[in-house]
Amino acid sequence: MTDVNLIETDPVILQHRESKPVVVSGRTGNVSFKPYDDIFRRKKRCRAGEERSTDEVSSSGGEVTSDLSRTVDHLYPELLCLIFRHLDVESKGRVAQVCVKWRNAVYSKSVWKGLTARLHLKRSNPTVYPSLVLRGVQRVQVLSLRKSIRELVVGMPRIQVLDLSGCYNLSDAVLDTGFNRDLPDLRSINLSLCKKVTDNSLGRIATHCKNLENLDLGGCTKITNTGLLLISLGLKSLRSLNLRSCWQITDTGISHLAGLDGKARDAQPPLVLETLVLQDCQKLSDDALGFLARGLPTLRRINLSFCASITDTGMISLARLAAVEELNLRFCDNISDIGVGYLAEGSLGLHALDLSFCDRVTDGALAHIASGLFNLKSLAMASCMVQDEGMAKLAKTLLDLDTLNVGQCSRITDRTLICLADNLRKLRSIDLYGCSNVSAAGINYLRERLNLSNINTGLWLQTEA
């Protein structure tokens, strides 16, 4: 190993160090360089303690040889995998064509972990599925299809996530081609906006996808109460169910889902649903909420927005669901201060509440919230009939509030902003869209006192202008 002092005193090296640049002719033109220049750069790093010199001086003639050629080919495959993980799908495909070493690295399952393959199933392509399996891809979104999903299911038997949302021509016959065998690894199915899907498909899914945890049926308008009965009988591992705009669902269907349909099911465990979306299910009434409280105590997130038949009485049932953390009552026109009072008496663990566009919610509701829902972190009351007095009560008790939406609440003024700024130190996001009675001074006071990451004053700015 070459000593640093030897390099400094070796006459051969000093001669080269002081020599003029050498000019070499190449294919692209002349190139000039100083020999051994890299040696002295490395010598300086050695003095700084960063690395030792790897240059060797041969004993025959004092020639200096350098082993400084390091390229990406010298990286360990594990490092290549870490680099390739940050590439997009198209770039990963190009990397695989560079050389065998890079292809082997980019085909590692860790490089493709969490990736969703987006496919058009318009014609047979038997080579694509083995390639996806080789890379460890287990999430698939079907952008369009023609006749069948059988080739997909057979080619990827370990698939975990299947997204068929928006496939307008997806019917029971098409689903039958895929869901005619057990798929124990499938955890999530998205059938939203597949309007031709009926209860027959749910029967197939409940029979062959026993470990399913997430099912999205938003906009599947042909689903009926029978479909919910099949779900409750077959999908015992289900955690999240989206029934948005399933207009044929009634209170009877919810009783099926909760296991309260009166049939003998003592030997079967109840569902352990945590998230239930019933948005725009117009036929549901307060009885449905009673079924939820009795049969699905594990619910943590409930969306009842646009359910016009839900009234204050139904809030009594919801208040008994101690595990509920998020509740959406947006556009529930029959919810008033009385219903919010029922919630405040029982739903002590509620973290997020949306009462936007509930015209009958006033300062009385804010008083109930301030006296009972102390754990709220997010509150939305857009277009509600609230005023400064109610907001003042709210600001004094909801000290953990970090998100507040009072957009289009035209009755609040700068008094509300001052009260919020003086009390809600954890507030990070506020929506004041359409609050025409607040001034620039109030907005500035709010900005100066709070560390806000988001503030929406869009329509207010237009009003001031």
Residue, then its C-alpha position, 0 to 999 in steps of 0.5 A: m500500500t502506498d504511503v502518503n509521504l512516499i507519494e509526496t517525495d517520489p520523483v517520478i510522481l512529482q515529475h508527472r505532477e508538474s508536467k504539462p497536460v497530455v493531449v490524446s486523440g480520440r474518436t470524438g476529438n482531442v482530450s487533455f489530462k494531467p496524469y496522476d491527478d486523481i492520486f493527489r485528490r485521493k491523497k487529500r481525502c486520506r489526510a481528512g480521514e475519509e478513506r485510505s489510498t488504494d494505489e500501489v507502486s510496483s517494485s519494477g520501475g516505480e510505475v503507479t497503478s490505480d484501481l479507482s474505476r468504480t461504476v454502477d455495476h459494482l453496486y450490490p443487488e440490494l442497493l440497485c433494488l433500493i434505487f429502482r423502487h423510486l422509478d415509475v413503471e415505464s422507467k422500470g420496464r426500460v431498466a429491465q432491458v439494460c442488462v441481465k444484472w439490472r433485469n434481475a434486480v428490477y424483477s425483485k418483488s421489493v421493487w414492485k411492492g404496493l404497485t397497482a397494475r392498470l390493465h385493459l382486458k380487451r383481448s387475451n394476453p397470456t404473458v402479462y399475468p406470469s410477468l406480474v406474478l414474477r414481480g410480486v404484483q398483487r393489486v390490479q385495476v381493470l380500466s376496461l374489459r370485453k367479455s371475461i375476467r377469468e384469465l386475470v383470476v386464473g393467472m393471478p390466484r394470489i391477487q389481493v386487491l381488485d378494482l373494477s370501478g367504472c366498468y360499465n359493461l360489467s355484468d353478473a355473467v362476466l363476474d361469474t367467469g372469475f368468481n367461480r373458484d376460491l380466492p383466499d388472498l383477495r382482500s378488497i373488491n371495488l365494484s362502484l358504478c358497475k350498474k349491471v351488478t346484482d345480488n347474484s354477483l354478491g352471492r358469488i363473492a360471499t361464497h369464494c372470497k371468505n377473507l374479503e375486508n373491503l367491498d365498495l358497491g357505490g352506485c350499484t343501483k340493482i343491489t337489494n336487501t337480499g344482497l346484504l343478507l348474502i354479505s352478512l352470511g358469507l363475509k365475516s371478515l368484512r371491515s368496510l362496506n360502501l353502499r352509496s346510492c344503493w337506492q333499493i336498500t331499506d331498513t330490512g336490508i340493514s337488519h340483515l346486515a346487522g344479523l337481526d332479521g329474525k332467522a336462526r343464526d346463533a352459531q354464526p359470529p356477527l360482522v365486525l364492520e368498522t366503516l359503513v357508507l350509506q350515503d344517499c340511501q333514501k329509503l332508510s329511516d331511524d329504524a335502520l340506525g336502531f339495527l346498527a346500534r344493536g347488531l354492529p357495535t364495532l362501527r367506527r365510521i358512519n356516513l349518512s349524508f343525504c339520507a333525508s329520512i333520518t331524524d333526531t330520533g335516530m341520533i338516540s340510537l347512534a349515541r349508543l355506538a360507543a366506538v364511533e369516531e367519525l359521523n357524517l350527517r351532511f344534508c340530513d335536513n331533519i337533523s336539528d339541535i335536539g338530535v345533536g344534543y342526543l349525540a352529545e349525551g352519548s358519543l363521547g369518543l366522536h372525533a369528526l362530525d359533519l353537520s354541513f347544510c343541516d338548515r335546522v342546526t343553530d347555536g343550540a347545537l354548538a352549545h350541546i357540542a361544547s358541553g359533551l363532545f370534548n374529543l372533537k378534532s374536526l367539525a364541519m358546519a358549512s351553511c348552518m345557522v350559527q352565530d358568534e355566541g355559539m362559536a364562542k361557547l365552542a372555542k372555550t371547550l373544544l381545545d383539541l380542534d384542528t379542522l373547522n369548516v364554517g363556510q357560508c355561515s354568513r352570520i359570523t363576524d370578526r368576534t368569532l375569529i378573535c375568539l378562535a384565535d385566542n382559544l383554539r391553539k391547535l387549529r390548523s385548517i379553517d374554511l371561511y368560504g362565503c363568510s361575508n361579514v368577516s373583515a381583513a383585520g379579523i383574517n389577519y388576526l387569525r393568521e398572526r395568532l395561529n399556525l394555520s396550514n390551510i385557510n380558505t377565504g375565496l368568496w370572502l375575498q371577492t366580497e371585499a373587492 
